[in-house]
Amino acid sequence: MTKNQIEELQTIFSEKNVLTEIEDMVAYSYDASHVEVQPEAVVFATSTEQVSQLMKLAYREKIPVTPRGQGSGLSGGSVPLKKGIVLCMDRMNRVIDFDPANRLITVEAGMTTADIDPVAVKSNLFYPPDPGSVSFSTIGGNVAENAGGLRGLKYGVTKDYVKMMKVVLPQGDIVTLGNKCVKHVAGFNMEGIFVGSEGLLGIMTEVTLALLPIPEHRESALAIFNSLEGAAQAVSDIIAAGVTPSTMEFMDNATINAIQNFKDCGLPRDGAAVLLIETDGEKNSAMTEMATVEVEVKKNDIREFARAKSSEERDRLFEGRRVALNALASVKPNLILEDATVMRSKLPEMIRGIINIADKYQLQVGIFGHAGDGNLHPTFLIDMQDKDEMARTEKGVAELFQLAIDLEGTISGEHGIGLEKKPFLKDQIGGEGIRLLQNIKKTFDPLNLLNPGKMFDMPDEQSA
Amino acid sequence: MTKNQIEELQTIFSEKNVLTEIEDMVAYSYDASHVEVQPEAVVFATSTEQVSQLMKLAYREKIPVTPRGQGSGLSGGSVPLKKGIVLCMDRMNRVIDFDPANRLITVEAGMTTADIDPVAVKSNLFYPPDPGSVSFSTIGGNVAENAGGLRGLKYGVTKDYVKMMKVVLPQGDIVTLGNKCVKHVAGFNMEGIFVGSEGLLGIMTEVTLALLPIPEHRESALAIFNSLEGAAQAVSDIIAAGVTPSTMEFMDNATINAIQNFKDCGLPRDGAAVLLIETDGEKNSAMTEMATVEVEVKKNDIREFARAKSSEERDRLFEGRRVALNALASVKPNLILEDATVMRSKLPEMIRGIINIADKYQLQVGIFGHAGDGNLHPTFLIDMQDKDEMARTEKGVAELFQLAIDLEGTISGEHGIGLEKKPFLKDQIGGEGIRLLQNIKKTFDPLNLLNPGKMFDMPDEQSA
């Protein structure tokens, strides 16, 4: 970038909000994936108008712009692959409007997602999507990746809560998409296509989200199984009984052992699998549902079923799940956390397939995840310095994705495509599917300047 | 259309599935709106492959194609404005796959929406969206218009249940969009943009829908208010108390009197407004919620509150609502049923505004609708032969739309834009919003042959 371009950035954002020093470029070169590219400048936006001016400048001068929340994404979405400018949104973090009568909140895109609930709770409301990163990721990032979380089966994902948004289009125009009403069918569902668009179509600066009443009561239980089949069948039986648990977390034997090595959470090392189950709602309803869960679970190959009688007991039962990722991370220097997802009914096949792949390539894998919505997190425990192991891991991961596709599932349940899964998207959606995405990208961003090189290549691009 | 073109249609669809006689063209010239244009041919599809061949022919020969379900739309969406071919989808009405373990059903687009539940009920599941037309409209039409219904507040609308679809693109390519998993973030949310796209982007031939467990219990009540303000405040108080009724139907005094003139349903002619309220779920939960409803409703300007103790009592309480539209239709030769929608909190202002508009233009209006989600149906009772009254009605309707926009609402909650509301869309979404829609339409359908002239004009088009 030229001196003039940097000065123009300083005029838009003020001098202190434009970074160009090499150590800063390093700091903004990566996210929570495994790709690093340094930008040429980093800017911090505090208003929609600034973002609009930035995109007008970028379009005039043909400079790539990569928007960034807190850089906690797992697919490389905020890595500035084509250099240029990193646009940091995390200083746009205000509540614009809290509207309990309509169960809505409007916030700036850089707000940390977990900061929504302390506002909503004042009117006994909450924001349901709860990705693992909820305490540090931004709502803008959550919308860009259509973040999921533990409560997907009962409460859905980010897209189910996005009502309206203010967006700066790639050429600098500011538009409002969607509407605050429950029902709205005037024009195409534009807000819908922005959710999960990974920063390729425009920059969301404000978003209006739907909130729900906080459930009156929550019941929690831990079930330990003697076989994988028992756990999987229990999940099916619970659903077939008409119960929709708010949480149904799965952990396999490898994860159980990693946890017990890390910290004694009272889990049996020879248990084949664990399910952590919660029901919520009106008190009688949540209790009745958990009673049904108990009946269904005990039909299967169960070793132990423990219901929490207090929040302290709940915390104890859930401690293993809380430390699971740290426990797995402590086994080897690195881990690769995947999110290939299948329909609930295909979980047993998927789990067996993952174990077979790990065996085939001599890889250590721990499997945990959200059994209710079929969203597993097979986590490969590796040493990235070990080139042979890395090569085997890459083959194993590629097979994992193919397995998910073969089972009518998806290569990404909640982390997005970004850079990490870009080579596999065509297998998922086909050549015609890729062409549709390319055409839409071109419609919004004819010069391919906004987060270029992510999700898919444009027809005239080399593969990244 | 030429003889050769008709013959080619006969080759694709077989002779008996191609109509060209004038009386048939009349039969397929209208829907439930107020526009009529005769096509040049009508075809009945029985497979996705036929639809693909049709679009290839249409593109080669530049013939407009307008897809049609049962023609029950209220906005002109299936009227063949630019003539050409009407593509009837209602013979594609099979269940492709019912998958209770994953709470999914895959059906052909021409299936009548009400035909889904008799399949789903076998596993104690149901399809929640329930537009007024549910017993005759097709699921394809419901998806094209993003149909709503009575249960929007608690259960959402069509788009909340669409997981995956098979689509024939305007140039004949067949693509599958979306995925059967609860969570899926691979590529843009393409299935999302097809919901509510009014047949402008492609022709959906199959759709996979999410189902929910049938609630164990339902509680029903009728509340009669002495003032509009009392009814509106009761709606707010119920929501503020954390209750989310499955139904909360509103009827005003004019509607009450139309009903009583039509049939004695036991409603008091001097009642200002009625709310019909249902809660559902686990039995205790539904009953507790209705007890809260009773407390909140009785805080307000209430005349009578009756809870149904049996399904017969429920039927009696709800009889007025069931006959409301027929009752209003019997007052004058014609009616114009609108669906301008606001946020719940703005309902009192909206209702007063509608009454003021009716007074200003000396129009008869009955207001009923879905109070929980702010989706009102102001229904103007008119004689279309009376040109003066028609002119006043058009002015009144235009003011109604502007009022909805001024109150941050929408010109259409559930009927769509089509032809009826096309002149008002720019007021809703702005010039930049229209340009976005035009660009997306052009990306999918560069020759503008699929349902042309609906929702918005293309840049090179004359206004319809």
Interface residues (C-beta under 8 A of the other chain):
Chain A: D99 P100 A101 N102 R103 L104 S123 N124 E145 N146 G148 G152 L153 G156 V157 K159 D160 L169 D173 V175 T176 L177 N179 K180 C181 V182 K183 H184 V185 A186 G187 F188 N189 M190 G192 I193 V195 G196 S197 L200 L201 L212 P213 I214 E216 S236 I239 A240 G242 V243 T244 G281 E282 N284 S285 T288 E289 T341 V342 M343 R344 S345 H370 G372 D373 G374 N375 E408 G409 T410 I411 S412 G413 E414 H415 G416 I417 K421 L425 Q428 I429 G430 E432 G433 I434 L436 L437 N439 I440 K442 T443 F444 M455 F456
Chain B: D99 P100 A101 N102 R103 L104 S123 N124 E145 N146 G148 G152 L153 G156 V157 K159 D160 L169 D173 V175 T176 L177 N179 K180 C181 V182 K183 H184 V185 A186 G187 F188 N189 M190 G192 I193 V195 G196 S197 L200 L201 L212 P213 I214 E216 S236 I239 A240 G242 V243 T244 G281 E282 N284 S285 T288 E289 T341 V342 M343 R344 S345 H370 G372 D373 G374 N375 E408 G409 T410 I411 S412 G413 E414 H415 G416 I417 K421 L425 Q428 I429 G430 E432 G433 L436 L437 N439 I440 K442 T443 F444 M455 F456
